[in-house]
């Protein structure tokens, strides 16, 4: 399974970005997650979407501002980010979770990772 994340960039506070993560080399029957990591900090859970697309969960810091969704016809998961804040700055990674064990919030629960895309929010 290969994951390709893209859509990052530089945006002013209050702005929006949409990240995309395309999955190839496998079927789309995975739970998908987004994580982010700022320099000097641990990788942080952002959002996850269950394999059926019906279950979603978000980190506390992004609830109400970010929306995760997927398009099964394109094997792609999206992260719509609105009302961005400078503290949202970091490298955003998408990940695929093939098994049923483990929770959505822990990076160790995921089997495959994309290379990440940088998001920078200026104040």
N, C-alpha and C positions, 0 to 999 in steps of 0.2 A: 504494500500500500504506500502510495506517495501522496503527500499533501503539499499544495502550493498556495501560499497565502499572498495576497496582494491588496492594494488599495490604501496603504498608509500614506502619510504625507505630513506637511506642516499646515496647521490651521490655527486660527485665532480662538481664544476662549469664547465660548458660546456657539461656536460653529459645529458642523457635522461632518462625519466621514462614514463611508460604508466599506468595511473590509469584506473580502471574499476569500474563501478557501475551497479550492477544487481538489477532489479526491480522485485518484486514478489507481489502477492496478487492483481493484477490488470492488465488491458490491457496496452499496451505500447503506448496509444494515449495521451501522455503527452509531453509538452515541458520540456526539461531537462536542468538543469544548473549546473555549477560547481562554487563554491565559495571557498575562502580561508580566513583563519584568523591567523594572527601572534599574539603572546602574547602582550597584551596591545593595540592592534589595533582593529578597527572595521572589520566586515566581508566584504570582498571585492569580487566584481563580477569578475569572470575569463572568463567564456564562457557559451554560451547557444545554444541549438539546438531545433528548432521548432518541433512540434509533427510529422510532415511529414518527418523530417530529411533534408528538403531542405533549411531551413533558419538557418544560423549560425551567431553568433555575438560574439565579443571578447572584453575583457577589453583592454585598450590602452597599458598597461604594458606587455601584453603577445602576442599582435598581431605579426604575422610572426614567432612565436616560438612555440605556442601551437596550437593543432588541436583537435576539438571535433568531434566525429562521433558516430554513433549508429548502432547496429545490431539488427533489429527487430526480427530475428529468435531466438535470445538469450535474448531478453528483457534487453539488456545491452548497456550502453553508455560509451564511452571511452574518455579519455583526454590524447593525446600524447603530451608530454612536451619535447621539444628539446632546446639545448643551455641554459640549466638552469643556473640561477644566484643565488647568496646567498640571494638576496631579494625575491626570490620565496619561501623561507622557510616558512612553515606554515602548519596548518591542513587544508586539502582539503575536502570539503563537496560536495556531489551531492544532488540535489533537484529536485522534480517533480512539475510541474505547470499544474494543470488540467483545469483551467478556461481560458477564453479569455481576462479577464480584467487584468490590471497591466502590467508592462513592464518586460523585461527579466533581468534587471539590479538590481532590488530591492529585497532583501531577503524576504520582506513581500509579494511578489507576488507568492511565492511558498508555496505549501500545505504540502509537505512531505519532510523530510530530512533524509539522512543517518547519520551514526555515525562519519564519517570522517576518513581520513587516513593521517598520518603524512608524510610530505615531508621535508627533511632537505638537504640543498645544502651547501657544505663546499667550502671555497675559496681556 
